[in-house]
Amino acid sequence: MENEWVDVDASELCESYELCARVSQDRLGPVWTALELLPEEARRHATALNGFAVWTDALADDSEPGVRQQALARWCADTLAEVRAGHSDHPLRRAFVHTMRRAELDVAVLEEFLDATRADSAAPPGFVTVADQRRYLRGVAGTISELMTPLLGPRTGDAVRLMSLLGEVCQLGDILADFPIDLAAGRCYLPGEDLDRLGLDLEDLRSGRRRDALDELIAVQAARGRALLEEAAPVAGMVEASCQPFMHAMVLGTEAHLGEVERLGWRVLVEGLSSTTSAETLIRPRREPPAGLRIPGHVAVVMDGNRRWATQRGLPAPDGHSAGGRALMRLIVSALRLGIGHLSVFGFSTENWSRSPEELARVFEAAAEWITRAARWLQEQGVRVRWCGRRDRLEENVASALAIVESMTSTNATLTLNVFADYGGRDELVAATRRLAAEAVSGRIRPEDIGPEDIARHCAAPDLPDVDLLIRTSGEQRTSNFLPWHLVYAEFVFDPTYWPDFGYPHLLAAVIEYSGRHRRFGGDDADPVGDPVAVEAG
């Protein structure tokens, strides 16, 4: 539909898109950081949509009530007229109208957004039920996310519905983050039935009194958000590959956002929430270990429970493996935040070959997709990836992706991520023994001279330091043939959480437990530690 714009100055259109980008950057914060991951054309149109939404929201919020309603009504009427005409002279709407026409976006969805925004601006929110709140979330945010969907190259029809759900969750996250501002203005975006059940009123929320009830209130909201996000998360893999980094940043950022809300509990009502806990935390994590905490140099993780997580939710096993990939990204971010130097993950054991060919195919497909998607981000964060395990049996797409990211990140030094794929601990020790035997037969080493360092240099990763902390999820309490040589003095933490639900609070809790232990390494007082460090795990 570019020919509809032949009479428009191209420089004016370009300036309009640049204005939308500036408005989006100023007002969207971490979401803007995620938008920057989109390819150029998709980013340009996405910022036009978001710039328009932000501008509309500002009109709805930032002026005197009487003037506001009149100005907003005129803005909405002019927008719809221009979209239908295919032309605008407004410096910001020009790009928005161009995007609507170019991508043939649904005007009815735009009308729904404008109606919801006007209704929210006209009167304080009054949600009696959760369904009332959901209609609001859909109207002011789900609609914009739905309009964005065609820009991302959706592969399935369900992508539109799931994108709308993702928009709802993001808006709920904004509500939870902006409590102090909204409460001070007499606005409460929570369902009245939740407040009534707990016997709470607005003054309770403003003052932070009755903390147990407020903690429960916040936990209920965060749990609803997580349930919606869980349903929406598969959309990250339903768009064009070039748009998937943006989608995964949004999903993972929203998970981090909700996790921080849960950690703060009642305090989020009076303190609000820092924007750095959202998408930006996932894209540019900052090192921020809690003061006084002893950080393990090498953490190993047995990522267990993907299939049980899926079964618990009535989902096929591959969905559990996809959710496990998102949890791995959270783990890497969490390790970067805590300043952990070495992170080893048990991705696929030699025993896993006994699973069905269908499940293995989906596991390898999900693994290759995750590695390819994460490669650029890992490089930017200074993460060095090492593949430890056999290299002759994995599916070619997985083996190729691992080899490429291993080569790409080989000089990085912020965090070493050791991916153990097609690995078995006993196989590793047998192979090391055979190599040493061959050296002895050839006369390169005398049997009596063989020491621990000789076995170590023949392991899958010769310079891998001993593990300080081993974490296994899902409640199982065994090492399952993982790193027997390197676990001799490791501290073990067995977390009942299924792997897809594992996040920063779980890792922090494990590190706190590790920090409070007295490690003697077989001696009397080899690693003196005082009283356990008092750090809140959330």
N, C-alpha and C positions, 0 to 999 in steps of 0.2 A: 504493500500500500504506500510505498514511498512516493509514487507519482501524485498522491493527494497533497504533497507538501512542496511541489516544485516552485510555488510562488513564495515560499518562506525563506528568509535569509538563513543560510546554513550556519553562519556564525552566531545568529541569535538562538538557533536551536541548540548549538553547542554550549553557548553560555547558560541556557536554561538547564541543561543536564548538569553542568558544573555547579550551578546554584543548588540543585537537588542534592548533589553529592556533599556540598558544604553543610547544608541543613542536616542531612543524615549524619554526617560525621560529628557535628556539634551536639546533636540531641540523642543519638542512638548509642553512643559509647561502645561497649563491647560488641554489640551487634554489627556496628560498622567494621570492627576488626574482622569479624567473620565474613562480611560482605566483600572485603578485599580479596578473599580467596576465590571468588568467582572469576571465570574468564571474562575478558573485557566487555563483550557485548551484553552478556547476561548481567554483569555488574552494572552497566550503564542503565539498563531498563529497571533493574531491581532498585537502584538508588532513586530513580524517578518515582517509583511507587512508594518507597519508604519516605522520600522527601515530601511527597504530597501528603502522606498519612501524618507525618510529624507536624507539618504546617497546619493541617486541619485540626489536629489535636490541640495545637497552641491557640488557635482561634477559639476553640471550645473552652479553654481554661484561663486564658491570660488577660481578659478584658472585663469591664464592668458588666454585670448580668444583663441589663437592658440592652446595652450596645452590643454585647456578645451575641445574644440571640438573633438580633437583626443582621449583624455582620455574617454570622454563620449560615443563616438561611440564604442570604445572597450568595455566599461562597458556594454553597451546595447547588443552588439553582444554576449559577453560571458554569460550574464544573460540568453538570449533566448536559447543559445546552452545548457546550464546547465539544464534549466527547461525541455527542451525536452529530455535530457539524463537522468534526474532524479538524478543528482549527482553534487556536487560542493565541491571544496577544499578551496574556499574563506571563511575567518573567519566569515563574515556577511552573504554572500549569501547562505551559507550552510543551515541555518535555513529557509531562505526565500524559497529556492528551495524545502526543505522538506515540508513546509506549502503548497506551490502550488500543489505539488504532492499528499500530504496526503488528502487535501480537494478537489482535482480535480478542481482547479480553472481555469478559462478560460484564455488560453494563448493569445487569440486575444485581450482581454481587457488589458492584460499586455503590448502587443505590442502598443496599442493605447496610453497608459500612456508614454511609452518610446519615441514614436514618438513626442508626444506633448511636452515632456520635452526637447528633442533635438531641436525642433523648437523654443521654448522659449529661449533656451540658445544661439542659433545662431544669433538672431537679436532682437533689442528692440521691445517691443510689439507695434502693430499698429492696434488697433481695430477701424474699421470704424463704425460698427453698434453694437447694443446690441447682435445680433445673433453671430457676431464674438467673442465678449467677452464670450458668453455662450459656444461656442465651445472650447475656451481655458479653461474655468472653468471645463467643462466636462473632457477634456483631462488630465489635471494635477491633478485633485482631485476627480471628479466624478468616474473615473475609479478605484481608490484605494478603495473608499467607496463601489463600486459594487463588487470588489474582496472580501471585508470583509463580504458581506452579507451572504454567505453560512456558515460562522463561527458562526453566531448568531442564527441559527435555524429559518430561515424565515418560516412563516405560510402561506403566500400567494404569488402568483407569482408577484404581484405588488410591493413587498418589494424591489426587485432589482432596479426598476426604481426610487422609492422614496429614497432609500439609495444613489443613484447617485445624485439626486437633493440635498440631505442633504450635500453631499460632495461639491457640487458647492457652496452652501451658506456658508459653512465653509471657502472655499477658497476666496470667495468674502469678508468675514469678515477679512481674513488675508490681503487682498489688502487694505481695508479701514484702518487697523491698522498700516500698514507699509508705508503709504504715504511718510513721510519725507525721509526714506531710499531710496525708489524707485525713488522719484522725484530728490533727490540729484544725483542719478546715471543716470538721464535722461530717466527713465522708467515710463510710465504712462499706467496703466491697465484699464483706463476708455474708454468708447466708444467715438470716435471722434464726433459722431453726437450730443452727450450731450454737449460737449465743444462748438461746433459750434453754437448750438441753443442759448447758453448763452453768446456767444462772448468771450470765455475764451481761454487762451493759457497756456503753461507750466509755464511761468514766473508768471502769475497770481496765479497759484496753489502754487508755491514755496514761493511767498512773502506774501500770505494771503490777498492781496488787492482785492478790489471789493467784499466785504464780503457778501453782499446780494445775489449776483450771486453764490458765493461759497456755501453759506448755501443752496440754492436751488439745486445745483449740488449734495451735500452730501445727502440731503433729498431724491432726486430721486434714488440715489444708495441704500440707506437704505430701501426705500419703495420697490424696486425691490427684495432686499434680503428678506424682510418680506413676500412678496407674494410667493416667492419660498419656504420659510420655512413653510408657512401656508400649502402649497401643500404637502410638505415632512413630516410634523409633524406626521401624522397618522402611519408612519412606526415604531414609538416607541412602538406601541402596536402590531406590526406584527411579533415580534421575540419571542424566548423562554423567559419565565418569568424571568429566571435567568440573562438574558442579558438586560432586560428592564431598570434597573437602569442606566446602561451606556447610553442607547439610550435617555432616558429622560434627563439625565445630558447634553448630547450634544445638544438636541433641546432647552432646557431651557437656557443653557449657550450661545448658539448662539443668542437667543432672547435678553439676557442681553447685549451681545456684540453689537448688532445692536442698542439697546436702548441707549447705551453709545455713539455710533457714532452720533445718532440723537441729543443727548444732546449737544455734543461738536460742531456740525455743522462745520463751516469753520476751527475751531481750530484743528480738527483732521488732516488737511493737513500739519500743521506746528508742531504740538505737538505729533502726533501719538496717540496710545491708549495703556493703560496699560493692560497687559495680565490678570490681576486679574478681569477684567470685563467679562471674559468668563466663561467656565465651572467651574473653581475653585471657582468663586463667588457663584455658586449654591451649591457646595459641601462643601465648608468651608467658609461661609460668615463671614466677619469681621465686628465688630461693629464700625461704622464710621458716627455718626450723625453730620450734619453740625454744625459748631461752632455757638453758640448763639441762637440756635433754641430750643424752649420750646417743649419737646416731651411729647405727651399725654401718661398717664400710661395705659389706656385701650382704645383700638380702636375696634369698632364693625363695621362689613361690611355686607350689604345686597348685595349679589352677583347676580345681575340681568342682564339679557340680553343674556343668552346663546342661546335661541331658535331664537331670532331676529338676532343675529350674524350669525347663521347658515343659516337662510332664506335669509339674505342679500347676502350670497355667493352661494346660490343655493344648500346648503348641507342639509342632513337630521338632525333633531333635536339632535340625539345622538352625532353627530360630535361636535355640540356646547357644549354639556355637557363634552365631552372629552377635548375640548379646555379650558373649564372652570376649569378642574382639573389642567391643566398646570398653569393657572393664579393663582390658589390657592397656588401652590408651589412658584410662584414668590412673592406672598403676604407674605408668611412666611419668605422667604429670605429677603425681604424688611424690614419687621418688626424687624428681627434680626439685620440688618444693622443699623437701626435707634435706636435700644435699647428700643423698646416698650416692656413692661412687660406682658400685657394681650391683646390677640387678640381673638375676638369672631366673628364667621362666621355663617350666616344663611344658613345652608346646605339644609334643607328640612322642610317645614312648614306643620302643620296639614291640611292646605287648599290644599296642593299639591296633596293630595290623589284623587282629582277630575280629574286628568289627565288620559290619556288613559293607560290601562294596559301595552300596548306595550312600551310606552315611560317610564313608571315607571320601567319596567323591565330593560331597557337599562340604566336608571339613576342609579339604584341600582348596576348593573353590573359594570358600570364605577366607582362608589364610592368605591365598594369593592376592585376593582383593584388598585385604587389610594391609598387607605389606606394601603393595603398590600405592595405595591411597596415602599411607603414612610416611612414605620415603622422604618426600620433600620436607615435611614437618620435622622429622627426626634429624635430618641434616641441619635444618635451621636452628634446632635446639642444642646442637653439639653432641648428639647422642651417637655413640659408636655401636653398631650392631655387629654381633658375631654369631655365626651359625655353628653350633656344636652338635655333631652327630653324623650319621652316615649320609653320604651325598649321592648315592647311586640308586636309591629306591623311591624317593619322593616323586610325586607328580612333577612333570617338567615345568609347569607354570609356577608351582611353589618354589622348586629348586632354583629356577631362573630368577624369580623375584628376590629370594633370599640372597643369592650371589650378587645381584646388582646392588641391593641396598647395603650389603656388607662392604663391597668395594667403594661405593659412594661415600660411606661414612667412616672409612678406615682411619682417618687422621683426627677424628673428633675425640674430645677428652673430658667433656662435662659429665657424662654418664655412659658407662659401658653396659649395653643390654645384650646379655648372652641368651640366645634363643636355642634351646635344646630340642631339636626336631629329629625324629627317628633315632632316639638316644636310649640306651640302657646302661645303667651303672656297672653291672657285672660284665657286659660286653666291653665296656671301656677298660676295665681292669684286666680282662683276659687279653685284649689287644695290646695293652701296655706290657704285660708279661711276655707275650710272644716277641715283641720288638726287643725287649731286654735280653731274652734268650738268644735271639739272633745275633745281637751285639756280642754276647758272651761267646757264642760258637765261633764268631769271626775273629775273636781276640781283641775287640775294641774295648771291652770292659771285663774285669774279673768279677766273678759272682760274689766274692767276699767284699767287693767294693760297692756293691749296689746299695743305695740308700733311698730314703723317701723322695729326695729331689729327682732321682732317676725315674721313679714311677711317675711323678708329677709331670715331667717333661714329655711323657708319652701319653698323657691324657688328652681328651678332646680339645681342651683349651690349656696349653702348657703353662701359661702365666696366670691362670685363674687363681685368685686368692682364696683362702679358706672361707667358708660361709660363716658369717656371724649370727645370722637369724634366718631360720627356715619357717615359712608360713605355709600351712596347708588349709585350704578352704573346704567347706561342705561338711565339716565335723569328723571326717575320717582322720585316724591318728596313726599314720604309717608313712614312710618315705617313698614307697613304691619304686624302689630301684633308682632313685634320683640322687646323683652326686655322692655315692658312698665314701669316696676318698676325701671329699672336701667338707663333709658334715661331721667330722670326728669330734669337734668341740663347739658345734653350733648350738644355739638356743632354739628350742622348738616352740612355736605357738600354733595351736590348732583352733581355727575359727569356724564356727558352725555355719557361717554365711555361705550360700551358694555363690560360685565365682561371679556370675553376671551381676550380682548385687554388691560386690566388693568395691570399696572406694577409699577415699582419703581418710575418713574417720576410722575405718578398720585398720589401715596401715599404721596410722598414728597410734592407735591403741596397742597394736603389736609392738611398735617401737618403744612406747612407754613401758610396756611390760619387760621388754628386753633391757631397757635402761635401768630398771630397778633390780636386775638380777646380779648376783655375785659370781663372776666367772673366774674360776681358779685354774682352769687348764691342767688339772691333775695335781696342782701344788696346794700349799696351805693358804697363800694369800696373793696369788699371782695377779689378780685384777681387782684391787680393792675398790669397792663402791660404797658410798654412804647410803643413807636412807633412800628409798625409791623417790624419784623426782616427781614433784606434785605438778603435773601438767594436765589440763583438762582435755580429755579425749573427744568430748562432744558426744 
